Amino acid sequence: MRTLGNVIWFIFGGLFMAIIYYLLGALLCITIIGIPFGLQAFKVGNFVLWPMGKEIDLKFEKHPIANILWAIFFGWELMISSFVLGVSYCITIIGIPFGLQWFKLGFLALFPFGSNLK
């Protein structure tokens, strides 16, 4: 079931969002200061491709300053867009598992520094 869910996710939005995160990461890696932020965007992009069956271990206290900077400049927009997509998917019964993945992604998009993907 997890593989089927990942394939459906990939087709209906996962690939598009991963490309957005990869482009954001590439733009951030152009500057020396943006490299840590770009690497986090790549990490979130990898999660967006195949989120079913993965767990996120959020560790805000590992890098609080970096997480706050990320949340101010990028995180809140990415979190809101993920939550809006999550609500729109949860309107139908069939979309509930995908909506829950968007909610999980929203928390990762808000505080990616120090988080582990299992």
C-alpha positions, -999 to +999 in steps of 0.1 A: +000+000+000+029+023+008+044+019-027+010+025-044+005+056-022+040+069-031+034+064-068+000+082-067+017+110-046+045+113-071+021+117-100-004+141-083+019+167-068+050+152-053+072+156-084+061+193-088+067+202-052+101+184-052+111+204-083+102+236-064+122+226-034+152+216-056+151+249-074+149+268-041+178+248-028+199+255-060+192+292-057+201+292-021+234+273-027+246+301-051+257+321-021+280+310+007+255+321+034+227+303+017+244+269+015+230+255+048+195+266+038+199+251+004+209+218+018+178+218+040+156+226+009+172+195-008+164+174+023+127+185+022+127+179-016+138+143-011+111+138+015+084+153-008+092+127-035+083+096-015+067+106+019+045+076+026+059+054+053+085+079+065+085+096+099+098+130+108+117+135+141+116+173+146+145+186+168+140+224+169+165+228+198+194+214+177+196+246+156+172+271+169+187+302+153+188+286+118+152+273+123+140+308+132+157+323+102+143+297+079+108+301+094+110+339+089+122+339+053+108+306+038+091+283+064+059+301+070+050+303+033+058+267+027+039+256+058+008+275+049+008+262+013+013+226+027-016+230+051-039+245+024-031+215+002-036+192+032-071+206+039-080+204+002-070+168+000-088+159+033-121+171+019-126+138+002-123+104+019-099+091-007-076+121-002-072+118+036-040+098+036-025+123+012-037+153+032-021+138+063+012+137+044+008+174+035+003+182+072+035+162+081+054+181+053+041+214+067+059+209+100+091+198+083+089+228+059+086+251+090+116+237+109+139+216+088+172+221+106+180+192+130+151+171+119+156+135+110+137+115+084+131+079+093 
